[in-house]
Amino acid sequence: MSSEKVDYDVVIIGAGISGINFGYRLQERVPNLSYTILESRHELGGTWSLFKYPGIRSDSDLHTFGFPWRPWEEQTSIAEGDLIIKYMKESAAMYGIDKKIQFNHHVEDAEFSRSSHTWTFNVNANGEQKKLRSRFYLICTGYYDYKDPLQAQIPGIEDFKGIVAHPQSWPQDMDYTDKNVVIIGSGATAVTLMPNLAKKAKNVTILQRSPGYVMSQPSEDGIEWAIRKVTRYSKTWEHRLLRWKWVLMPFLLTRFAYNFPNAARKMFGKAIQAQLPPTVPRDPHFNPSYNPFEQRVCLCPDGDYYAALRSGKATVETGVVETITPNSIKLVSGKELHPDIIVTATGIKVRFAGGVKIKVDGKSINVAEKFIWKGVMLEDIPNTAYVMGYVDASWTLGADATAQMVCRILKQMEKENVKEVVPRRSEYEKEHMEEQPLIRLTSTYVKRAKDMTPKTGSTGQWRPRSYYYKDIL
């Protein structure tokens, strides 16, 4: 690689799931290369450090959301945030990855020099400016804005006299005991909040513009019970089989849904109907206009979401907000809700690369104009990889596929004494290849981000990620 003097061979931005996993893979597969992880916050954890709303939990199983090199030991497959961040901190400490993290280091911009084949990062470190140089740049920042949540356009919200809270900046001193709470939104955050708030609140209402799919996931299903029974003398095989099960079963389910959408819709509908109380009709509240996995399917552990509905302390309202007055929410249908607290669980604000400005030889790069090669590297940007997980499986599976790919690239660069590697489209691809979105979802926040994120293509190695085993192969 480059003979130029650098601070590190590799700089990783972000100390969440992706950054920690990358640190491990670098240590495991290219131990001769030096690296550091720059984290803008005060601790590792990413999402699990930032979000503090009641009951925050994974919307993927921990057997695949956890690291492949450190099995998830807890009995439950869907875990709350405090358990996840504890697991992440223990994992990082176990392999010395935590010693490589520089906290409160916010990268403002990154520039690659074609003459020296190096990256220079301008970093705000605890209020002081400093520069770092590396040969390779790994973007492990996720895809949303940590500073600003998505502000939904809700007419009259500024007139409301009660409390308005957003899950991304949840007030830790807020008391919702015996209060009427309305959660605006129908995604994973709303599905998590509702049963947890219902434990103390007088009543919790999910107010959704349109319904989504909410599926119950038992803490331990029959297959997991059988695996644990058969492998009770071998933890290694227990972890291996549980992980295989959680990779394989969602894959089969999503392929079934993509190939037979009507059958999947009917199957999901029956499962939901079986858990609803008589007072809550499936249509319109649980009859989405889209097919399963066209948007993310929400999981609720042991059906806690439906248990809250059956208890009478929670309900669902489907409709469009006409306006919010100082003490009510008026719907277009004419119905009124009278909350003490409004929670705006309306999604996340997409932000690429943590907002880092990227330049090559002084020229600013607009990433929205670029394509992603193999779901890993950015077109025309040298020595850079971007970590993107799956939208219909655990994020970590995609992050680890990327990490393994990048380690292979780094080893090959050393073997061939290559200083720079950069993906480019051919002239034929530039002229004939169709564009596709980076994130294959129809959610509102994804549609709004179309002009902020890189693109994928319809052919060749510019196609988006498909599924884990195929990507690994």
C-alpha positions in Angstrom: 0.0 0.0 0.0 1.0 3.7 0.0 4.5 4.5 1.4 3.2 7.9 2.5 3.3 8.5 6.3 -0.2 8.0 7.8 -1.6 7.9 11.3 -3.5 4.7 10.6 -3.9 2.3 7.7 -7.7 2.3 8.2 -10.0 4.9 9.8 -13.5 3.7 10.8 -16.2 6.3 11.4 -18.8 5.2 13.9 -18.6 2.8 16.9 -22.0 1.1 16.5 -22.6 -2.5 15.5 -20.9 -2.0 12.1 -17.8 -0.2 13.5 -17.2 -2.7 16.2 -17.7 -5.7 13.9 -15.3 -4.1 11.4 -12.7 -3.7 14.1 -12.9 -7.4 14.9 -12.6 -8.4 11.2 -9.6 -6.2 10.7 -7.9 -7.7 13.7 -8.8 -11.2 12.6 -7.9 -11.0 8.9 -5.4 -8.2 8.4 -3.7 -7.9 11.8 -0.7 -6.2 10.4 -2.8 -3.1 9.5 -3.4 -0.4 12.1 -6.8 1.1 12.6 -8.8 3.5 14.8 -12.6 4.1 15.3 -13.7 7.7 15.5 -17.0 8.1 17.4 -18.7 11.5 17.7 -20.6 10.5 20.8 -19.3 9.8 24.4 -19.7 6.1 24.2 -20.0 3.2 21.8 -23.3 1.7 20.8 -24.7 3.9 18.1 -28.5 3.5 18.0 -28.5 1.7 21.3 -26.7 4.5 23.0 -28.8 7.3 21.5 -32.3 6.1 21.9 -33.7 6.0 25.5 -37.4 5.8 25.1 -39.3 3.2 27.2 -38.9 -0.4 26.1 -36.5 0.3 23.2 -35.6 -3.1 21.7 -34.3 -4.7 18.5 -36.7 -5.4 15.6 -34.4 -8.2 14.5 -33.4 -11.4 16.4 -30.2 -11.1 18.4 -28.8 -14.4 17.1 -28.2 -12.7 13.8 -28.2 -9.1 14.9 -25.4 -10.0 17.4 -21.9 -10.6 16.2 -21.1 -13.9 14.4 -17.8 -14.0 16.4 -19.5 -13.7 19.8 -22.8 -15.6 20.2 -25.8 -14.1 21.9 -26.2 -16.0 25.2 -29.6 -14.7 26.4 -32.6 -16.9 26.2 -34.8 -14.3 24.4 -34.2 -13.6 20.7 -35.8 -10.1 20.8 -33.9 -8.0 23.3 -34.3 -4.6 24.9 -31.7 -1.8 24.4 -29.9 -2.0 27.8 -29.1 -5.7 27.1 -27.9 -5.0 23.6 -25.6 -2.2 24.6 -24.2 -4.3 27.5 -23.5 -7.1 25.0 -21.8 -4.6 22.6 -19.6 -3.1 25.3 -18.6 -6.6 26.6 -17.8 -7.8 23.0 -15.7 -4.7 22.3 -13.8 -5.1 25.6 -13.3 -8.8 25.1 -11.2 -8.3 21.9 -9.6 -4.9 22.8 -11.7 -3.1 20.2 -12.7 -0.5 22.8 -9.1 0.6 23.2 -9.1 1.6 19.5 -12.1 4.0 19.8 -11.6 7.7 20.1 -14.7 9.2 21.6 -16.1 12.8 21.1 -14.3 12.8 17.7 -16.7 14.3 15.1 -15.4 14.1 11.5 -16.4 17.2 9.6 -14.9 16.4 6.2 -12.7 13.8 4.5 -10.5 14.4 1.4 -8.6 11.9 -0.7 -5.4 12.8 -2.5 -4.7 11.0 -5.7 -1.0 12.0 -5.5 -0.4 10.5 -2.1 -3.2 7.9 -2.2 -4.3 8.9 1.3 -7.3 10.2 3.1 -7.1 13.4 5.3 -9.8 13.8 8.0 -10.6 17.1 9.6 -11.8 16.2 13.1 -13.5 18.2 15.9 -12.1 16.4 19.0 -13.7 17.8 22.1 -13.8 21.3 20.6 -10.3 21.2 19.2 -9.5 20.8 15.5 -7.1 18.1 14.4 -6.2 16.2 11.3 -5.8 12.4 10.8 -4.5 10.6 7.8 -5.2 7.1 6.6 -5.1 4.9 3.5 -8.6 3.4 3.8 -11.9 5.0 4.9 -14.7 2.8 6.3 -18.1 4.5 6.7 -20.0 2.8 9.6 -22.4 5.6 10.5 -25.7 4.0 9.6 -28.1 6.0 7.4 -29.9 8.4 9.7 -29.3 11.7 11.4 -28.3 11.4 15.0 -28.7 15.1 15.8 -32.1 15.9 14.3 -35.1 13.5 14.1 -37.5 13.6 11.2 -40.0 16.4 11.8 -43.3 15.3 10.4 -45.6 18.0 9.0 -48.5 17.8 11.5 -50.8 20.8 11.3 -51.2 22.7 14.5 -48.6 20.7 16.5 -47.0 23.9 17.8 -50.3 25.0 19.4 -50.6 21.9 21.6 -50.5 22.8 25.3 -49.5 19.4 26.5 -46.2 17.6 26.1 -44.9 16.7 22.7 -42.1 14.1 22.7 -40.0 12.5 19.9 -38.5 9.0 20.6 -35.1 10.1 19.4 -34.9 12.8 22.1 -37.1 11.3 24.8 -37.4 13.4 28.0 -36.0 11.2 30.7 -37.9 13.0 33.4 -41.3 12.8 31.7 -44.0 11.2 33.9 -46.8 9.6 31.8 -48.5 7.8 34.8 -52.3 8.0 34.4 -52.0 10.2 31.3 -53.7 9.9 28.0 -51.0 9.3 25.4 -51.3 9.4 21.6 -48.5 8.0 19.5 -48.5 9.3 16.0 -47.0 6.6 13.8 -47.2 2.9 13.0 -43.6 1.7 12.6 -41.3 -0.3 14.9 -40.9 2.5 17.4 -44.6 3.0 17.9 -45.2 -0.7 18.2 -42.5 -0.9 20.9 -43.7 2.2 22.8 -47.4 1.4 23.0 -47.3 -1.7 25.3 -44.5 -0.2 27.4 -46.3 3.1 28.0 -49.6 1.3 28.6 -48.1 -0.2 31.8 -48.4 3.2 33.5 -50.5 5.4 31.3 -54.2 5.7 31.6 -54.7 5.0 27.9 -52.4 4.8 24.9 -53.7 5.3 21.4 -51.7 4.5 18.2 -52.8 7.1 15.6 -51.8 5.9 12.2 -52.3 7.4 8.8 -52.2 3.9 7.3 -51.7 0.4 9.0 -48.6 -1.8 8.9 -47.9 -5.5 9.7 -47.2 -6.4 13.3 -46.3 -10.0 13.9 -45.9 -11.7 17.3 -42.5 -13.4 18.0 -42.3 -15.8 21.0 -39.3 -15.5 23.2 -38.5 -19.1 22.4 -40.3 -21.0 19.6 -40.6 -24.8 19.2 -37.6 -25.0 16.9 -35.4 -23.1 19.3 -36.6 -25.3 22.2 -35.7 -28.4 20.2 -32.3 -27.0 19.2 -31.5 -26.3 22.9 -32.6 -29.8 23.9 -30.7 -31.6 21.3 -27.5 -29.6 21.8 -27.6 -29.3 25.6 -24.1 -30.7 25.9 -22.6 -28.4 23.2 -22.9 -24.6 23.4 -21.0 -24.3 20.1 -23.6 -26.3 18.2 -26.4 -24.6 20.0 -25.2 -21.2 18.9 -24.5 -22.3 15.4 -27.8 -24.0 14.8 -29.8 -21.1 16.4 -27.9 -18.7 14.1 -28.6 -20.8 11.0 -32.2 -21.1 12.0 -32.5 -17.3 12.3 -30.8 -16.7 9.0 -32.8 -19.4 7.1 -36.3 -18.8 8.4 -36.6 -15.1 7.7 -35.0 -15.8 4.3 -37.7 -18.4 3.4 -40.4 -16.1 4.7 -39.3 -13.1 2.7 -38.8 -15.1 -0.5 -42.3 -16.6 0.0 -43.7 -13.1 0.5 -41.9 -11.7 -2.6 -42.9 -14.6 -4.9 -46.4 -15.2 -3.5 -47.6 -11.8 -2.2 -51.3 -12.6 -2.1 -50.8 -15.8 -0.2 -48.4 -14.1 2.3 -50.9 -11.3 2.8 -53.6 -13.8 3.6 -51.3 -15.7 6.0 -50.3 -12.6 7.8 -53.9 -11.4 8.0 -55.0 -14.6 9.7 -52.2 -14.5 12.2 -53.1 -10.9 13.1 -56.9 -11.5 13.3 -56.3 -14.3 15.8 -54.7 -11.9 18.3 -57.1 -8.9 18.0 -59.8 -8.3 20.6 -63.4 -8.1 19.4 -63.4 -4.3 19.9 -60.6 -3.7 17.3 -61.6 -4.6 13.7 -58.8 -5.7 11.4 -60.1 -3.5 8.6 -59.0 -0.7 8.5 -56.6 -0.8 11.5 -54.6 -3.9 10.5 -55.2 -4.2 6.8 -52.2 -2.6 5.1 -52.4 -1.3 1.5 -49.0 -2.9 0.7 -47.8 -6.5 0.7 -45.6 -8.0 3.5 -42.0 -6.7 3.3 -42.6 -3.9 0.9 -42.1 -2.0 4.1 -40.5 -3.4 7.2 -42.6 -6.0 9.2 -42.7 -5.1 12.9 -42.1 -7.8 15.5 -43.5 -7.7 19.0 -42.1 -10.2 21.5 -44.7 -12.6 22.9 -47.4 -10.6 21.3 -47.1 -7.7 23.9 -48.6 -5.2 21.4 -51.8 -7.3 21.0 -51.9 -8.0 24.8 -52.0 -4.3 25.4 -55.0 -4.0 23.0 -56.8 -6.9 24.7 -56.2 -5.3 28.1 -58.3 -2.3 27.1 -55.5 0.2 28.0 -54.5 0.7 24.4 -56.3 1.2 21.2 -55.6 2.0 17.5 -57.1 4.8 15.4 -56.6 5.1 11.7 -57.1 8.5 10.1 -55.6 11.7 8.9 -54.9 14.6 11.2 -56.8 17.7 10.2 -55.3 19.9 12.9 -54.1 19.9 16.5 -55.6 22.4 18.9 -54.3 23.4 22.3 -56.0 20.3 23.9 -57.1 17.9 21.1 -56.3 16.2 17.9 -59.0 16.7 15.2 -59.1 14.1 12.5 -60.5 14.6 9.0 -63.2 12.0 9.8 -64.5 14.4 12.5 -63.3 12.3 15.4 -61.4 14.0 18.2 -58.7 12.7 20.5 -57.8 14.4 23.8 -54.3 13.5 24.8 -52.1 14.8 27.6 -49.0 13.7 25.7 -48.3 13.4 22.0 -45.5 11.2 20.8 -44.4 11.8 17.3 -43.0 8.4 16.2 -42.9 9.5 12.6 -39.6 8.0 11.4 -36.0 8.9 11.1 -34.2 11.6 9.1 -31.9 10.0 6.6 -28.3 11.3 6.5 -25.5 9.7 4.5 -22.1 9.1 6.1 -23.0 11.0 9.3 -23.0 14.3 7.3 -19.2 14.1 6.5 -18.4 16.1 3.4 -16.4 14.0 1.0 -13.8 15.4 -1.5 -11.4 13.9 -4.0 -8.5 16.1 -5.0 -10.4 19.2 -3.7 -13.6 18.4 -5.7 -16.7 17.8 -3.6 -18.5 14.6 -4.2 -22.3 14.4 -4.4 -22.9 10.8 -3.3 -26.5 11.0 -4.5 -25.1 11.0 -8.0 -23.0 7.9 -7.4 -23.7 4.1 -7.5 -22.6 1.5 -5.0 -20.5 -1.4 -6.3 -21.4 -4.8 -4.7 -23.3 -2.9 -2.0 -19.8 -2.0 -0.6 -17.8 0.7 -2.4 -18.8 4.1 -3.8 -18.4 4.8 -7.5 -15.4 7.1 -8.3 -14.3 7.4 -4.6 -11.0 5.6 -3.9 -10.2 3.4 -0.9 -13.7 3.8 0.7 -16.4 1.4 1.8 -19.9 2.1 3.1 -21.7 -0.3 5.4 -25.3 -1.0 4.6 -27.3 -3.7 6.2 -30.4 -5.5 5.1 -34.0 -4.2 5.3 -35.6 -7.6 5.5 -33.1 -9.3 7.7 -30.7 -8.3 10.5 -28.5 -5.3 9.8 -25.4 -7.1 11.1 -25.6 -9.7 8.4 -25.0 -7.1 5.8 -22.4 -5.3 7.9 -20.4 -8.5 8.2 -20.7 -9.3 4.5 -19.2 -5.9 3.8 -16.5 -6.3 6.4 -15.4 -9.7 5.0 -15.4 -8.2 1.5 -13.3 -5.2 2.5 -10.7 -7.4 4.3 -10.3 -9.5 1.1 -9.8 -6.2 -0.9 -7.2 -5.0 1.6 -5.3 -8.3 1.5 -5.3 -8.3 -2.3 -4.1 -4.7 -2.4 -1.1 -5.7 -0.2 -0.5 -8.8 -2.3 -0.4 -6.8 -5.5 1.2 -3.7 -4.0 -1.8 -1.6 -5.0 -2.1 1.9 -3.5 -5.6 2.7 -4.8 -8.8 0.8 -5.7 -11.8 2.5 -7.1 -15.0 1.2 -8.8 -16.2 2.8 -12.0 -19.1 2.1 -14.3 -18.3 1.3 -17.9 -19.5 3.6 -20.7 -22.1 1.0 -21.6 -23.4 0.9 -18.0 -23.5 4.7 -17.8 -25.7 4.7 -20.9 -28.0 1.7 -20.4 -28.1 0.6 -16.7 -31.3 1.6 -14.9 -31.2 3.2 -11.5 -32.6 1.6 -8.4 -32.9 2.9 -4.8 -30.3 2.0 -2.2 -33.0 1.1 0.4 -35.8 -1.2 -1.0 -38.7 0.1 1.0 -41.7 2.3 0.3 -41.7 4.0 3.7 -42.2 7.8 3.7 -38.8 8.5 5.3 -37.1 6.4 2.6 -38.9 8.2 -0.3 -37.9 11.6 1.1 -34.2 10.5 1.2 -34.0 9.5 -2.5 -31.9 12.6 -3.4 -29.5 12.1 -0.4 -28.2 8.6 -0.8 -26.2 6.7 -3.4 -28.0 4.5 -6.0 -27.8 0.9 -7.1 -28.1 -0.4 -10.6 -30.2 -3.0 -12.3 -27.4 -5.1 -13.7 -23.9 -6.5 -12.9 -22.1 -5.8 -9.7 -24.0 -2.5 -9.2 -27.2 -4.4 -8.1 -28.4 -4.0 -4.5 -27.9 -6.6 -1.8 -30.0 -9.7 -2.2 -29.7 -12.1 0.7 -26.9 -13.1 3.1 -25.7 -16.4 1.7 -25.7 -15.2 -1.8 -23.8 -12.1 -0.9 -21.2 -14.0 1.2 -20.6 -16.4 -1.8 
